[in-house]
């Protein structure tokens, strides 16, 4: 049996690692299996995993989110709880998912990213962005485009402010 990683997943994970983006792998599957798949995807810290069924309190969840990279046996409610714990710690959280069980966390995340081809309608409705090609590399393109738009807006504001300041003086 095998659980192959998606096309370009390894390159995408490497890109985000270069950008100092911390990746957490959250799954309902066996934590050891999820850890192996995460390692194949080149995710740093993939060997640090936990069985989420052992996490009972908000404090345990918060500590686990700091300590571990891979979470297995995660319930849909825990996925939402994990997103909340990361946000409470001051992180901006993006969540990817394709199933009904991912919808609460997709909705709670700062940006929820659903899969367009394999994703359920519920996950697409909960998400703020849909990958129409189910390709993680598309996320990299979206980040680069977003940064470009941000720079253009920043430059336009600086230009307008400097022009207005000159007119006031």
C-alpha positions in Angstrom: 0.0 0.0 0.0 1.2 3.5 -0.7 -0.1 7.0 -0.2 1.6 9.1 -3.0 2.2 12.8 -2.5 0.6 15.2 -4.9 2.6 16.5 -7.9 4.9 19.4 -7.0 4.2 19.0 -3.3 7.9 18.6 -2.4 8.9 21.7 -4.4 6.1 23.7 -2.8 7.1 22.6 0.7 10.7 23.5 -0.1 9.6 27.0 -1.3 7.6 27.7 1.8 10.5 26.5 4.0 12.7 29.0 2.2 10.1 31.7 3.0 10.1 30.8 6.7 6.6 29.4 6.5 6.0 26.7 9.1 4.1 23.7 7.7 1.9 21.5 9.9 0.4 18.3 8.6 -3.0 17.5 10.1 -4.7 14.2 9.2 -7.2 11.8 10.5 -4.9 8.9 9.5 -2.4 7.0 11.6 0.3 9.5 12.8 3.2 7.2 11.8 1.8 6.9 8.2 1.3 10.7 8.0 4.8 11.2 9.3 6.2 9.0 6.5 4.2 10.8 3.8 5.3 14.2 5.2 8.9 13.1 5.1 8.5 12.1 1.4 7.1 15.6 0.8 10.3 17.0 2.3 8.6 18.7 5.3 11.1 19.7 7.9 10.3 18.1 11.3 8.2 15.3 9.8 9.6 12.9 12.3 8.0 14.9 15.1 4.5 13.5 15.3 1.7 13.0 17.8 -1.6 11.1 18.0 -4.1 13.8 18.4 -6.5 11.5 20.3 -4.1 12.0 23.3 -4.7 15.8 23.3 -7.6 16.5 25.6 -7.2 20.1 26.8 -6.6 23.5 25.1 -3.3 23.7 26.9 -2.2 20.3 25.5 -3.2 21.4 22.0 -1.3 24.7 22.3 1.9 22.9 23.5 1.6 20.3 20.8 1.2 22.9 18.1 4.5 24.4 19.2 6.3 21.0 19.5 5.1 18.8 16.7 4.9 19.1 12.9 2.7 16.1 12.1 -0.7 15.3 13.8 -2.5 12.1 13.2 -5.9 10.8 14.3 -7.3 14.3 14.2 -11.0 14.9 14.5 -12.8 17.7 12.5 -13.3 19.7 15.7 -9.6 19.3 16.6 -8.6 20.7 13.2 -10.6 23.8 13.9 -9.1 23.9 17.5 -5.6 23.6 16.0 -6.2 26.6 13.7 -7.5 28.6 16.7 -4.4 27.6 18.8 -2.0 28.8 16.0 -3.9 32.0 15.6 -4.0 32.6 19.3 -0.1 32.2 19.3 0.0 35.1 16.8 0.3 33.1 13.6 -1.4 33.8 10.3 -2.9 30.5 9.3 -3.6 29.0 5.9 -5.4 25.7 5.8 -5.8 23.3 2.9 -8.4 20.6 2.7 -10.7 18.7 0.5 -13.3 17.0 2.7 -16.3 17.7 4.7 -14.3 17.1 7.8 -12.0 20.0 6.8 -14.7 22.6 6.5 -14.8 23.9 10.1 -11.0 24.5 10.0 -11.1 26.0 6.4 -13.7 28.5 7.6 -11.7 29.3 10.8 -8.4 29.8 9.1 -7.2 33.2 7.9 -7.3 31.7 4.4 -8.9 28.4 3.7 -7.7 26.7 0.5 -9.9 23.9 -0.9 -9.2 21.5 -3.7 -11.3 22.2 -6.8 -11.2 18.8 -8.5 -11.2 16.3 -5.6 -12.7 18.7 -3.0 -16.2 18.3 -1.7 -18.8 21.1 -2.2 -18.8 21.7 1.5 -15.0 22.3 1.6 -15.2 24.6 -1.4 -18.0 26.6 0.2 -16.0 27.0 3.5 -12.8 28.0 1.7 -11.7 31.5 0.7 -9.7 30.1 -2.2 -10.1 27.1 -4.4 -7.3 25.4 -6.3 -9.1 24.5 -9.5 -6.2 22.2 -10.6 -5.6 20.6 -7.1 -2.0 21.5 -7.5 -0.1 22.8 -4.5 2.3 24.7 -6.8 -0.6 27.0 -7.6 -0.4 28.3 -4.0 3.2 29.5 -4.7 1.9 31.4 -7.8 -0.9 32.9 -5.7 1.6 34.1 -3.0 3.9 35.6 -5.6 0.9 37.4 -7.3 -0.3 38.6 -3.9 3.1 40.0 -3.0 3.2 41.8 -6.4 -0.2 43.3 -5.8 0.9 44.4 -2.3 4.1 46.1 -3.6 2.1 47.9 -6.3 -0.4 49.2 -3.8 2.4 50.3 -1.4 4.2 52.1 -4.3 0.9 53.8 -5.4 0.2 55.0 -1.8 3.8 56.3 -1.4 3.5 58.1 -4.8 0.1 59.7 -3.8 1.3 60.7 -0.4 4.5 62.3 -1.7 2.6 64.2 -4.3 0.0 65.4 -1.8 2.7 66.4 0.7 4.4 68.5 -1.9 1.2 70.3 -2.7 0.6 71.0 1.0 4.0 72.6 1.4 
